[in-house]
Amino acid sequence: MNLNLISTIAFCLVCSFSSCQNTNNTNTTTPKTTTSTTMDTPIKKTDEEWKKQLTSEQYYVLREKGTERPFTSQYNNFFEAGTYVCAGCNTELFTSTQKFDGHCGWPSFDGELGGGERVKKIKDLSHGMVRTEIVCAKCNGHLGHIFDDGPTASGLRYCVNGLSLGFKKAEK
Ligand SMILES: [Zn+2]
């Protein structure tokens, strides 16, 4: 117990020393925008920080679990080759080969990247329905819902708000 405490304190001391050194050395406050896909360090930001980073529409969808109006997303009828990332934290969530035309007015995918740990599934009983909400596991941003009526082999339909997504074009 005591040993644990001591090592925790020592660890914190080391951390604060190294962060001090970093600020002294680099002398910038630009936040790092890495595309790391490690899910063990969730992003925690205040509502104010999210409001600064996101557009008001993105904030409404990602942070307030809103739904964009159907057929309004630039990614609805969009089938270029590339990777779809979370608009909140840049985590790679879907690829263009997982996208299909769901005719539902929102970007639809039949699978996700990363073996299940990047897209979190949560039971959603709102609006008198039983649905499964999907959120980004890294920043907890609302993506949309997942249904089991997909037309492809997976049988899954990830119905995603385009406002929750960014797109990285495949390099040729
Ligand atoms: Zn995210």
Backbone and ligand atoms as CSV (ligand in chain L), in Angstrom:
chain,resi,resn,atom,element,x,y,z
A,1,MET,N,N,0.841,-1.213,0.000
A,1,MET,CA,C,0.000,0.000,0.000
A,1,MET,C,C,0.870,1.255,0.000
A,2,ASN,N,N,1.778,1.312,1.017
A,2,ASN,CA,C,2.686,2.454,1.098
A,2,ASN,C,C,3.574,2.548,-0.138
A,3,LEU,N,N,4.049,1.363,-0.535
A,3,LEU,CA,C,4.921,1.321,-1.709
A,3,LEU,C,C,4.200,1.883,-2.932
A,4,ASN,N,N,2.937,1.451,-3.078
A,4,ASN,CA,C,2.139,1.939,-4.202
A,4,ASN,C,C,2.041,3.452,-4.187
A,5,LEU,N,N,1.776,3.974,-2.988
A,5,LEU,CA,C,1.614,5.413,-2.827
A,5,LEU,C,C,2.897,6.124,-3.226
A,6,ILE,N,N,4.006,5.584,-2.716
A,6,ILE,CA,C,5.304,6.215,-3.005
A,6,ILE,C,C,5.578,6.202,-4.500
A,7,SER,N,N,5.332,5.053,-5.130
A,7,SER,CA,C,5.627,4.994,-6.560
A,7,SER,C,C,4.686,5.907,-7.339
A,8,THR,N,N,3.444,6.036,-6.862
A,8,THR,CA,C,2.514,6.958,-7.539
A,8,THR,C,C,3.036,8.386,-7.452
A,9,ILE,N,N,3.474,8.765,-6.253
A,9,ILE,CA,C,3.993,10.120,-6.065
A,9,ILE,C,C,5.223,10.332,-6.933
A,10,ALA,N,N,6.102,9.334,-6.934
A,10,ALA,CA,C,7.315,9.440,-7.734
A,10,ALA,C,C,6.955,9.608,-9.198
A,11,PHE,N,N,5.985,8.824,-9.651
A,11,PHE,CA,C,5.553,8.885,-11.053
A,11,PHE,C,C,5.020,10.268,-11.380
A,12,CYS,N,N,4.191,10.813,-10.480
A,12,CYS,CA,C,3.625,12.137,-10.705
A,12,CYS,C,C,4.723,13.185,-10.782
A,13,LEU,N,N,5.703,13.050,-9.887
A,13,LEU,CA,C,6.811,14.006,-9.883
A,13,LEU,C,C,7.539,13.974,-11.219
A,14,VAL,N,N,7.821,12.752,-11.676
A,14,VAL,CA,C,8.522,12.606,-12.953
A,14,VAL,C,C,7.704,13.240,-14.063
A,15,CYS,N,N,6.386,12.973,-14.024
A,15,CYS,CA,C,5.504,13.520,-15.056
A,15,CYS,C,C,5.536,15.036,-15.060
A,16,SER,N,N,5.427,15.622,-13.851
A,16,SER,CA,C,5.351,17.080,-13.829
A,16,SER,C,C,6.686,17.689,-14.243
A,17,PHE,N,N,7.780,17.009,-13.882
A,17,PHE,CA,C,9.087,17.508,-14.325
A,17,PHE,C,C,9.173,17.498,-15.844
A,18,SER,N,N,8.790,16.367,-16.426
A,18,SER,CA,C,8.959,16.268,-17.871
A,18,SER,C,C,8.011,17.205,-18.600
A,19,SER,N,N,6.809,17.437,-18.036
A,19,SER,CA,C,5.915,18.350,-18.742
A,19,SER,C,C,6.428,19.772,-18.639
A,20,CYS,N,N,7.066,20.100,-17.494
A,20,CYS,CA,C,7.684,21.415,-17.357
A,20,CYS,C,C,8.763,21.601,-18.421
A,21,GLN,N,N,9.586,20.562,-18.545
A,21,GLN,CA,C,10.678,20.647,-19.514
A,21,GLN,C,C,10.132,20.845,-20.917
A,22,ASN,N,N,9.059,20.109,-21.222
A,22,ASN,CA,C,8.482,20.209,-22.552
A,22,ASN,C,C,8.043,21.640,-22.861
A,23,THR,N,N,7.330,22.252,-21.895
A,23,THR,CA,C,6.828,23.595,-22.163
A,23,THR,C,C,8.002,24.563,-22.320
A,24,ASN,N,N,9.033,24.374,-21.493
A,24,ASN,CA,C,10.187,25.257,-21.594
A,24,ASN,C,C,10.878,25.112,-22.942
A,25,ASN,N,N,11.010,23.872,-23.377
A,25,ASN,CA,C,11.755,23.626,-24.604
A,25,ASN,C,C,11.021,24.113,-25.843
A,26,THR,N,N,9.753,23.719,-25.931
A,26,THR,CA,C,9.051,23.998,-27.187
A,26,THR,C,C,8.489,25.409,-27.206
A,27,ASN,N,N,8.026,25.874,-26.034
A,27,ASN,CA,C,7.517,27.229,-25.912
A,27,ASN,C,C,6.321,27.489,-26.821
A,28,THR,N,N,5.533,26.471,-27.073
A,28,THR,CA,C,4.301,26.691,-27.823
A,28,THR,C,C,3.139,26.067,-27.059
A,29,THR,N,N,1.948,26.485,-27.393
A,29,THR,CA,C,0.767,25.924,-26.743
A,29,THR,C,C,-0.124,25.216,-27.760
A,30,THR,N,N,0.424,24.980,-28.950
A,30,THR,CA,C,-0.363,24.302,-29.975
A,30,THR,C,C,-0.663,22.870,-29.532
A,31,PRO,N,N,-1.955,22.528,-29.463
A,31,PRO,CA,C,-2.258,21.150,-29.071
A,31,PRO,C,C,-1.838,20.165,-30.151
A,32,LYS,N,N,-1.423,18.996,-29.704
A,32,LYS,CA,C,-0.994,17.988,-30.672
A,32,LYS,C,C,-2.221,17.362,-31.324
A,33,THR,N,N,-2.199,17.268,-32.635
A,33,THR,CA,C,-3.296,16.579,-33.316
A,33,THR,C,C,-2.746,15.288,-33.919
A,34,THR,N,N,-2.693,14.286,-33.084
A,34,THR,CA,C,-2.198,13.004,-33.574
A,34,THR,C,C,-3.363,12.169,-34.064
A,35,THR,N,N,-3.062,11.236,-34.914
A,35,THR,CA,C,-4.111,10.344,-35.395
A,35,THR,C,C,-3.974,8.993,-34.699
A,36,SER,N,N,-3.512,9.037,-33.481
A,36,SER,CA,C,-3.341,7.812,-32.714
A,36,SER,C,C,-4.673,7.092,-32.560
A,37,THR,N,N,-4.615,5.797,-32.661
A,37,THR,CA,C,-5.856,5.041,-32.543
A,37,THR,C,C,-5.890,4.230,-31.255
A,38,THR,N,N,-5.028,4.582,-30.302
A,38,THR,CA,C,-5.098,3.883,-29.020
A,38,THR,C,C,-6.345,4.325,-28.278
A,39,MET,N,N,-7.100,3.343,-27.831
A,39,MET,CA,C,-8.386,3.659,-27.225
A,39,MET,C,C,-8.273,3.763,-25.707
A,40,ASP,N,N,-7.077,3.510,-25.165
A,40,ASP,CA,C,-6.965,3.472,-23.708
A,40,ASP,C,C,-6.778,4.854,-23.097
A,41,THR,N,N,-6.704,5.884,-23.937
A,41,THR,CA,C,-6.608,7.239,-23.389
A,41,THR,C,C,-7.747,8.080,-23.942
A,42,PRO,N,N,-8.930,7.956,-23.346
A,42,PRO,CA,C,-10.071,8.702,-23.855
A,42,PRO,C,C,-9.857,10.208,-23.751
A,43,ILE,N,N,-10.439,10.928,-24.703
A,43,ILE,CA,C,-10.312,12.383,-24.715
A,43,ILE,C,C,-11.411,12.981,-23.841
A,44,LYS,N,N,-10.985,13.826,-22.915
A,44,LYS,CA,C,-11.975,14.502,-22.056
A,44,LYS,C,C,-11.823,16.001,-22.263
A,45,LYS,N,N,-12.896,16.634,-22.751
A,45,LYS,CA,C,-12.872,18.074,-22.931
A,45,LYS,C,C,-14.128,18.650,-22.309
A,46,THR,N,N,-14.064,19.898,-21.924
A,46,THR,CA,C,-15.250,20.552,-21.383
A,46,THR,C,C,-16.169,20.949,-22.543
A,47,ASP,N,N,-17.422,21.238,-22.216
A,47,ASP,CA,C,-18.360,21.680,-23.248
A,47,ASP,C,C,-17.825,22.913,-23.967
A,48,GLU,N,N,-17.204,23.806,-23.193
A,48,GLU,CA,C,-16.659,25.028,-23.790
A,48,GLU,C,C,-15.579,24.707,-24.811
A,49,GLU,N,N,-14.704,23.756,-24.451
A,49,GLU,CA,C,-13.625,23.372,-25.367
A,49,GLU,C,C,-14.193,22.763,-26.649
A,50,TRP,N,N,-15.212,21.910,-26.481
A,50,TRP,CA,C,-15.836,21.311,-27.677
A,50,TRP,C,C,-16.479,22.389,-28.531
A,51,LYS,N,N,-17.139,23.363,-27.909
A,51,LYS,CA,C,-17.813,24.418,-28.668
A,51,LYS,C,C,-16.820,25.216,-29.501
A,52,LYS,N,N,-15.607,25.397,-28.945
A,52,LYS,CA,C,-14.584,26.125,-29.686
A,52,LYS,C,C,-14.106,25.325,-30.888
A,53,GLN,N,N,-14.002,24.012,-30.688
A,53,GLN,CA,C,-13.415,23.161,-31.725
A,53,GLN,C,C,-14.397,22.829,-32.852
A,54,LEU,N,N,-15.664,22.643,-32.476
A,54,LEU,CA,C,-16.650,22.145,-33.446
A,54,LEU,C,C,-17.537,23.270,-33.958
A,55,THR,N,N,-18.158,23.055,-35.121
A,55,THR,CA,C,-19.201,23.975,-35.560
A,55,THR,C,C,-20.425,23.728,-34.676
A,56,SER,N,N,-21.375,24.650,-34.703
A,56,SER,CA,C,-22.543,24.486,-33.830
A,56,SER,C,C,-23.348,23.248,-34.244
A,57,GLU,N,N,-23.387,22.948,-35.552
A,57,GLU,CA,C,-24.096,21.738,-36.013
A,57,GLU,C,C,-23.382,20.481,-35.520
A,58,GLN,N,N,-22.057,20.483,-35.633
A,58,GLN,CA,C,-21.288,19.326,-35.155
A,58,GLN,C,C,-21.459,19.148,-33.655
A,59,TYR,N,N,-21.465,20.239,-32.930
A,59,TYR,CA,C,-21.624,20.173,-31.472
A,59,TYR,C,C,-22.972,19.552,-31.123
A,60,TYR,N,N,-24.009,19.996,-31.833
A,60,TYR,CA,C,-25.367,19.499,-31.588
A,60,TYR,C,C,-25.429,17.975,-31.789
A,61,VAL,N,N,-24.797,17.488,-32.846
A,61,VAL,CA,C,-24.850,16.053,-33.135
A,61,VAL,C,C,-23.904,15.270,-32.221
A,62,LEU,N,N,-22.647,15.674,-32.182
A,62,LEU,CA,C,-21.631,14.890,-31.466
A,62,LEU,C,C,-21.802,14.946,-29.953
A,63,ARG,N,N,-22.077,16.123,-29.414
A,63,ARG,CA,C,-22.074,16.285,-27.954
A,63,ARG,C,C,-23.477,16.268,-27.351
A,64,GLU,N,N,-24.493,16.618,-28.167
A,64,GLU,CA,C,-25.868,16.634,-27.636
A,64,GLU,C,C,-26.716,15.522,-28.247
A,65,LYS,N,N,-26.066,14.588,-28.914
A,65,LYS,CA,C,-26.735,13.425,-29.511
A,65,LYS,C,C,-27.839,13.827,-30.465
A,66,GLY,N,N,-27.627,14.888,-31.188
A,66,GLY,CA,C,-28.613,15.328,-32.163
A,66,GLY,C,C,-28.544,14.485,-33.432
A,67,THR,N,N,-29.504,14.712,-34.311
A,67,THR,CA,C,-29.516,14.020,-35.606
A,67,THR,C,C,-29.607,15.059,-36.701
A,68,GLU,N,N,-28.720,14.962,-37.678
A,68,GLU,CA,C,-28.786,15.913,-38.788
A,68,GLU,C,C,-29.989,15.571,-39.658
A,69,ARG,N,N,-30.496,16.559,-40.378
A,69,ARG,CA,C,-31.628,16.309,-41.264
A,69,ARG,C,C,-31.190,15.343,-42.356
A,70,PRO,N,N,-32.053,14.366,-42.715
A,70,PRO,CA,C,-31.661,13.375,-43.712
A,70,PRO,C,C,-31.354,14.017,-45.063
A,71,PHE,N,N,-30.492,13.379,-45.808
A,71,PHE,CA,C,-30.100,13.797,-47.159
A,71,PHE,C,C,-29.400,15.159,-47.173
A,72,THR,N,N,-28.860,15.594,-46.034
A,72,THR,CA,C,-28.164,16.879,-46.017
A,72,THR,C,C,-26.652,16.715,-45.985
A,73,SER,N,N,-26.159,15.517,-45.660
A,73,SER,CA,C,-24.719,15.373,-45.483
A,73,SER,C,C,-23.984,15.319,-46.821
A,74,GLN,N,N,-22.837,15.940,-46.838
A,74,GLN,CA,C,-21.969,15.859,-48.018
A,74,GLN,C,C,-21.492,14.422,-48.251
A,75,TYR,N,N,-21.566,13.584,-47.223
A,75,TYR,CA,C,-21.087,12.202,-47.361
A,75,TYR,C,C,-22.210,11.225,-47.683
A,76,ASN,N,N,-23.427,11.755,-47.867
A,76,ASN,CA,C,-24.544,10.844,-48.131
A,76,ASN,C,C,-24.381,10.135,-49.470
A,77,ASN,N,N,-24.288,10.915,-50.532
A,77,ASN,CA,C,-24.034,10.327,-51.849
A,77,ASN,C,C,-22.583,10.557,-52.218
A,78,PHE,N,N,-21.720,9.930,-51.523
A,78,PHE,CA,C,-20.285,10.205,-51.636
A,78,PHE,C,C,-19.575,8.871,-51.551
A,79,PHE,N,N,-18.890,8.487,-52.621
A,79,PHE,CA,C,-18.295,7.143,-52.620
A,79,PHE,C,C,-16.842,7.159,-53.076
A,80,GLU,N,N,-16.112,8.175,-52.645
A,80,GLU,CA,C,-14.689,8.203,-52.976
A,80,GLU,C,C,-13.923,7.253,-52.070
A,81,ALA,N,N,-12.748,6.827,-52.536
A,81,ALA,CA,C,-11.934,5.897,-51.754
A,81,ALA,C,C,-11.189,6.650,-50.664
A,82,GLY,N,N,-11.309,6.152,-49.440
A,82,GLY,CA,C,-10.608,6.806,-48.343
A,82,GLY,C,C,-11.104,6.310,-47.000
A,83,THR,N,N,-10.786,7.091,-45.972
A,83,THR,CA,C,-11.088,6.699,-44.602
A,83,THR,C,C,-11.936,7.765,-43.929
A,84,TYR,N,N,-12.953,7.327,-43.217
A,84,TYR,CA,C,-13.802,8.247,-42.465
A,84,TYR,C,C,-13.318,8.301,-41.022
A,85,VAL,N,N,-13.125,9.521,-40.528
A,85,VAL,CA,C,-12.623,9.700,-39.169
A,85,VAL,C,C,-13.680,10.400,-38.318
A,86,CYS,N,N,-13.537,10.293,-37.015
A,86,CYS,CA,C,-14.408,11.004,-36.090
A,86,CYS,C,C,-14.128,12.500,-36.213
A,87,ALA,N,N,-15.188,13.300,-36.383
A,87,ALA,CA,C,-15.015,14.753,-36.522
A,87,ALA,C,C,-14.560,15.382,-35.208
A,88,GLY,N,N,-14.733,14.648,-34.098
A,88,GLY,CA,C,-14.332,15.194,-32.810
A,88,GLY,C,C,-12.865,14.951,-32.492
A,89,CYS,N,N,-12.347,13.778,-32.852
A,89,CYS,CA,C,-10.993,13.429,-32.388
A,89,CYS,C,C,-10.123,12.787,-33.461
A,90,ASN,N,N,-10.623,12.692,-34.682
A,90,ASN,CA,C,-9.809,12.216,-35.796
A,90,ASN,C,C,-9.508,10.709,-35.780
A,91,THR,N,N,-10.147,9.969,-34.903
A,91,THR,CA,C,-9.942,8.522,-34.896
A,91,THR,C,C,-10.538,7.913,-36.168
A,92,GLU,N,N,-9.784,7.034,-36.811
A,92,GLU,CA,C,-10.276,6.386,-38.026
A,92,GLU,C,C,-11.349,5.367,-37.660
A,93,LEU,N,N,-12.552,5.567,-38.200
A,93,LEU,CA,C,-13.691,4.737,-37.791
A,93,LEU,C,C,-14.181,3.796,-38.890
A,94,PHE,N,N,-14.244,4.283,-40.124
A,94,PHE,CA,C,-14.798,3.484,-41.223
A,94,PHE,C,C,-13.939,3.689,-42.472
A,95,THR,N,N,-14.030,2.720,-43.402
A,95,THR,CA,C,-13.377,2.929,-44.702
A,95,THR,C,C,-14.442,2.983,-45.786
A,96,SER,N,N,-14.039,3.522,-46.934
A,96,SER,CA,C,-14.991,3.679,-48.036
A,96,SER,C,C,-15.496,2.321,-48.528
A,97,THR,N,N,-14.731,1.260,-48.331
A,97,THR,CA,C,-15.202,-0.055,-48.795
A,97,THR,C,C,-16.302,-0.602,-47.888
A,98,GLN,N,N,-16.466,-0.011,-46.720
A,98,GLN,CA,C,-17.550,-0.432,-45.820
A,98,GLN,C,C,-18.819,0.389,-46.058
A,99,LYS,N,N,-18.717,1.380,-46.930
A,99,LYS,CA,C,-19.855,2.276,-47.139
A,99,LYS,C,C,-20.776,1.724,-48.215
A,100,PHE,N,N,-22.059,1.870,-48.010
A,100,PHE,CA,C,-23.011,1.475,-49.045
A,100,PHE,C,C,-24.144,2.491,-49.061
A,101,ASP,N,N,-24.917,2.468,-50.143
A,101,ASP,CA,C,-26.022,3.409,-50.247
A,101,ASP,C,C,-27.216,2.855,-49.491
A,102,GLY,N,N,-27.460,3.404,-48.304
A,102,GLY,CA,C,-28.529,2.891,-47.461
A,102,GLY,C,C,-29.898,3.451,-47.807
A,103,HIS,N,N,-29.957,4.403,-48.742
A,103,HIS,CA,C,-31.213,5.056,-49.161
A,103,HIS,C,C,-31.977,5.646,-47.977
A,104,CYS,N,N,-31.300,5.882,-46.866
A,104,CYS,CA,C,-32.014,6.345,-45.674
A,104,CYS,C,C,-31.735,7.818,-45.403
A,105,GLY,N,N,-30.820,8.407,-46.163
A,105,GLY,CA,C,-30.546,9.820,-45.977
A,105,GLY,C,C,-29.324,10.125,-45.124
A,106,TRP,N,N,-28.709,9.073,-44.579
A,106,TRP,CA,C,-27.493,9.251,-43.804
A,106,TRP,C,C,-26.410,8.307,-44.329
A,107,PRO,N,N,-25.152,8.687,-44.195
A,107,PRO,CA,C,-24.068,7.776,-44.586
A,107,PRO,C,C,-24.209,6.430,-43.862
A,108,SER,N,N,-24.102,5.338,-44.615
A,108,SER,CA,C,-24.311,4.004,-44.047
A,108,SER,C,C,-23.095,3.125,-44.297
A,109,PHE,N,N,-22.758,2.350,-43.274
A,109,PHE,CA,C,-21.597,1.458,-43.359
A,109,PHE,C,C,-22.018,0.065,-42.887
A,110,ASP,N,N,-21.313,-0.959,-43.398
A,110,ASP,CA,C,-21.660,-2.324,-42.971
A,110,ASP,C,C,-20.614,-2.905,-42.028
A,111,GLY,N,N,-19.657,-2.085,-41.627
A,111,GLY,CA,C,-18.639,-2.553,-40.696
A,111,GLY,C,C,-17.861,-1.373,-40.169
A,112,GLU,N,N,-16.940,-1.624,-39.275
A,112,GLU,CA,C,-16.139,-0.551,-38.686
A,112,GLU,C,C,-14.680,-0.968,-38.667
A,113,LEU,N,N,-13.801,-0.002,-38.523
A,113,LEU,CA,C,-12.371,-0.295,-38.416
A,113,LEU,C,C,-12.022,-0.675,-36.978
A,114,GLY,N,N,-10.979,-1.467,-36.828
A,114,GLY,CA,C,-10.396,-1.652,-35.499
A,114,GLY,C,C,-11.029,-2.717,-34.624
A,115,GLY,N,N,-11.753,-3.654,-35.199
A,115,GLY,CA,C,-12.198,-4.823,-34.441
A,115,GLY,C,C,-13.159,-4.552,-33.290
A,116,GLY,N,N,-13.856,-3.420,-33.309
A,116,GLY,CA,C,-14.922,-3.218,-32.340
A,116,GLY,C,C,-14.597,-2.289,-31.190
A,117,GLU,N,N,-13.328,-1.922,-31.041
A,117,GLU,CA,C,-12.999,-1.088,-29.868
A,117,GLU,C,C,-13.060,0.404,-30.174
A,118,ARG,N,N,-13.275,0.779,-31.423
A,118,ARG,CA,C,-13.315,2.222,-31.742
A,118,ARG,C,C,-14.724,2.778,-31.741
A,119,VAL,N,N,-15.697,1.909,-31.972
A,119,VAL,CA,C,-17.098,2.335,-31.986
A,119,VAL,C,C,-17.821,1.638,-30.839
A,120,LYS,N,N,-18.267,2.455,-29.878
A,120,LYS,CA,C,-18.907,1.901,-28.686
A,120,LYS,C,C,-20.415,1.791,-28.922
A,121,LYS,N,N,-21.007,0.681,-28.490
A,121,LYS,CA,C,-22.446,0.470,-28.676
A,121,LYS,C,C,-23.166,0.633,-27.341
A,122,ILE,N,N,-24.214,1.439,-27.333
A,122,ILE,CA,C,-24.945,1.749,-26.104
A,122,ILE,C,C,-26.438,1.582,-26.360
A,123,LYS,N,N,-27.123,0.882,-25.445
A,123,LYS,CA,C,-28.571,0.715,-25.591
A,123,LYS,C,C,-29.262,2.064,-25.440
A,124,ASP,N,N,-30.133,2.387,-26.370
A,124,ASP,CA,C,-30.781,3.696,-26.400
A,124,ASP,C,C,-32.292,3.503,-26.410
A,125,LEU,N,N,-32.948,3.933,-25.337
A,125,LEU,CA,C,-34.400,3.752,-25.223
A,125,LEU,C,C,-35.157,5.053,-25.473
A,126,SER,N,N,-34.477,6.061,-26.042
A,126,SER,CA,C,-35.133,7.354,-26.242
A,126,SER,C,C,-36.135,7.291,-27.393
A,127,HIS,N,N,-37.041,8.258,-27.436
A,127,HIS,CA,C,-38.059,8.408,-28.487
A,127,HIS,C,C,-38.944,7.169,-28.612
A,128,GLY,N,N,-39.145,6.447,-27.500
A,128,GLY,CA,C,-40.050,5.297,-27.503
A,128,GLY,C,C,-39.585,4.128,-28.353
A,129,MET,N,N,-38.282,4.075,-28.646
A,129,MET,CA,C,-37.759,2.989,-29.471
A,129,MET,C,C,-36.636,2.283,-28.722
A,130,VAL,N,N,-36.379,1.041,-29.096
A,130,VAL,CA,C,-35.208,0.349,-28.583
A,130,VAL,C,C,-34.178,0.326,-29.707
A,131,ARG,N,N,-33.138,1.103,-29.526
A,131,ARG,CA,C,-32.115,1.180,-30.570
A,131,ARG,C,C,-30.745,1.035,-29.929
A,132,THR,N,N,-29.743,0.872,-30.759
A,132,THR,CA,C,-28.372,0.834,-30.262
A,132,THR,C,C,-27.639,2.050,-30.790
A,133,GLU,N,N,-27.290,2.925,-29.850
A,133,GLU,CA,C,-26.548,4.130,-30.220
A,133,GLU,C,C,-25.087,3.770,-30.456
A,134,ILE,N,N,-24.440,4.422,-31.393
A,134,ILE,CA,C,-22.995,4.237,-31.555
A,134,ILE,C,C,-22.279,5.552,-31.271
A,135,VAL,N,N,-21.224,5.448,-30.479
A,135,VAL,CA,C,-20.417,6.623,-30.145
A,135,VAL,C,C,-18.948,6.306,-30.393
A,136,CYS,N,N,-18.172,7.349,-30.621
A,136,CYS,CA,C,-16.730,7.187,-30.750
A,136,CYS,C,C,-16.170,6.821,-29.375
A,137,ALA,N,N,-15.429,5.706,-29.313
A,137,ALA,CA,C,-14.920,5.247,-28.024
A,137,ALA,C,C,-13.853,6.182,-27.467
A,138,LYS,N,N,-13.222,6.933,-28.350
A,138,LYS,CA,C,-12.121,7.794,-27.921
A,138,LYS,C,C,-12.621,9.101,-27.289
A,139,CYS,N,N,-13.605,9.760,-27.922
A,139,CYS,CA,C,-14.032,11.072,-27.413
A,139,CYS,C,C,-15.485,11.059,-26.963
A,140,ASN,N,N,-16.132,9.882,-27.085
A,140,ASN,CA,C,-17.524,9.743,-26.646
A,140,ASN,C,C,-18.498,10.559,-27.489
A,141,GLY,N,N,-18.076,10.953,-28.664
A,141,GLY,CA,C,-18.954,11.725,-29.545
A,141,GLY,C,C,-20.033,10.835,-30.156
A,142,HIS,N,N,-21.256,11.354,-30.217
A,142,HIS,CA,C,-22.374,10.604,-30.793
A,142,HIS,C,C,-22.186,10.478,-32.302
A,143,LEU,N,N,-22.308,9.255,-32.818
A,143,LEU,CA,C,-22.155,9.032,-34.254
A,143,LEU,C,C,-23.501,8.801,-34.923
A,144,GLY,N,N,-24.327,7.957,-34.307
A,144,GLY,CA,C,-25.609,7.603,-34.903
A,144,GLY,C,C,-26.133,6.349,-34.236
A,145,HIS,N,N,-26.699,5.442,-35.056
A,145,HIS,CA,C,-27.234,4.191,-34.516
A,145,HIS,C,C,-26.808,3.037,-35.401
A,146,ILE,N,N,-26.851,1.834,-34.836
A,146,ILE,CA,C,-26.534,0.653,-35.619
A,146,ILE,C,C,-27.766,-0.254,-35.640
A,147,PHE,N,N,-28.071,-0.785,-36.825
A,147,PHE,CA,C,-29.243,-1.650,-36.997
A,147,PHE,C,C,-28.794,-2.979,-37.602
A,148,ASP,N,N,-29.599,-4.006,-37.382
A,148,ASP,CA,C,-29.198,-5.322,-37.896
A,148,ASP,C,C,-29.964,-5.693,-39.160
A,149,ASP,N,N,-30.321,-4.675,-39.951
A,149,ASP,CA,C,-31.051,-4.939,-41.197
A,149,ASP,C,C,-30.204,-4.594,-42.420
A,150,GLY,N,N,-28.892,-4.678,-42.268
A,150,GLY,CA,C,-27.998,-4.323,-43.369
A,150,GLY,C,C,-28.120,-5.283,-44.541
A,151,PRO,N,N,-27.910,-4.776,-45.763
A,151,PRO,CA,C,-28.093,-5.600,-46.968
A,151,PRO,C,C,-26.876,-6.461,-47.337
A,152,THR,N,N,-25.758,-6.245,-46.659
A,152,THR,CA,C,-24.554,-6.992,-47.041
A,152,THR,C,C,-24.344,-8.175,-46.102
A,153,ALA,N,N,-23.221,-8.888,-46.316
A,153,ALA,CA,C,-22.963,-10.129,-45.576
A,153,ALA,C,C,-22.931,-9.918,-44.063
A,154,SER,N,N,-22.482,-8.746,-43.611
A,154,SER,CA,C,-22.384,-8.511,-42.167
A,154,SER,C,C,-23.763,-8.378,-41.526
A,155,GLY,N,N,-24.758,-8.009,-42.326
A,155,GLY,CA,C,-26.106,-7.802,-41.797
A,155,GLY,C,C,-26.235,-6.538,-40.967
A,156,LEU,N,N,-25.173,-5.757,-40.922
A,156,LEU,CA,C,-25.181,-4.567,-40.068
A,156,LEU,C,C,-25.336,-3.299,-40.910
A,157,ARG,N,N,-26.011,-2.332,-40.312
A,157,ARG,CA,C,-26.145,-1.023,-40.945
A,157,ARG,C,C,-25.798,0.038,-39.918
A,158,TYR,N,N,-24.598,0.599,-40.052
A,158,TYR,CA,C,-24.179,1.705,-39.202
A,158,TYR,C,C,-24.720,2.967,-39.851
A,159,CYS,N,N,-25.713,3.574,-39.228
A,159,CYS,CA,C,-26.353,4.773,-39.765
A,159,CYS,C,C,-25.714,5.971,-39.052
A,160,VAL,N,N,-24.879,6.700,-39.784
A,160,VAL,CA,C,-24.000,7.680,-39.136
A,160,VAL,C,C,-24.297,9.089,-39.625
A,161,ASN,N,N,-24.347,10.023,-38.707
A,161,ASN,CA,C,-24.476,11.426,-39.087
A,161,ASN,C,C,-23.205,11.870,-39.803
A,162,GLY,N,N,-23.374,12.463,-40.981
A,162,GLY,CA,C,-22.207,12.952,-41.702
A,162,GLY,C,C,-21.468,14.032,-40.928
A,163,LEU,N,N,-22.201,14.771,-40.088
A,163,LEU,CA,C,-21.570,15.835,-39.291
A,163,LEU,C,C,-20.598,15.262,-38.269
A,164,SER,N,N,-20.753,13.983,-37.931
A,164,SER,CA,C,-19.849,13.348,-36.966
A,164,SER,C,C,-18.574,12.859,-37.635
A,165,LEU,N,N,-18.512,12.998,-38.956
A,165,LEU,CA,C,-17.402,12.396,-39.692
A,165,LEU,C,C,-16.533,13.422,-40.410
A,166,GLY,N,N,-15.281,13.042,-40.567
A,166,GLY,CA,C,-14.384,13.722,-41.491
A,166,GLY,C,C,-13.926,12.678,-42.487
A,167,PHE,N,N,-13.304,13.120,-43.595
A,167,PHE,CA,C,-12.898,12.156,-44.615
A,167,PHE,C,C,-11.456,12.401,-45.021
A,168,LYS,N,N,-10.705,11.304,-45.055
A,168,LYS,CA,C,-9.326,11.384,-45.551
A,168,LYS,C,C,-9.252,10.600,-46.843
A,169,LYS,N,N,-8.996,11.294,-47.922
A,169,LYS,CA,C,-8.920,10.667,-49.239
A,169,LYS,C,C,-7.760,9.689,-49.291
A,170,ALA,N,N,-7.971,8.548,-49.938
A,170,ALA,CA,C,-6.914,7.553,-50.070
A,170,ALA,C,C,-5.793,8.117,-50.928
A,171,GLU,N,N,-4.546,7.816,-50.534
A,171,GLU,CA,C,-3.408,8.265,-51.341
A,171,GLU,C,C,-3.205,7.327,-52.504
A,172,LYS,N,N,-2.969,7.934,-53.664
A,172,LYS,CA,C,-2.856,7.072,-54.852
A,172,LYS,C,C,-1.410,6.689,-55.100
L,1,ZN,ZN,ZN,-13.997,10.748,-31.502
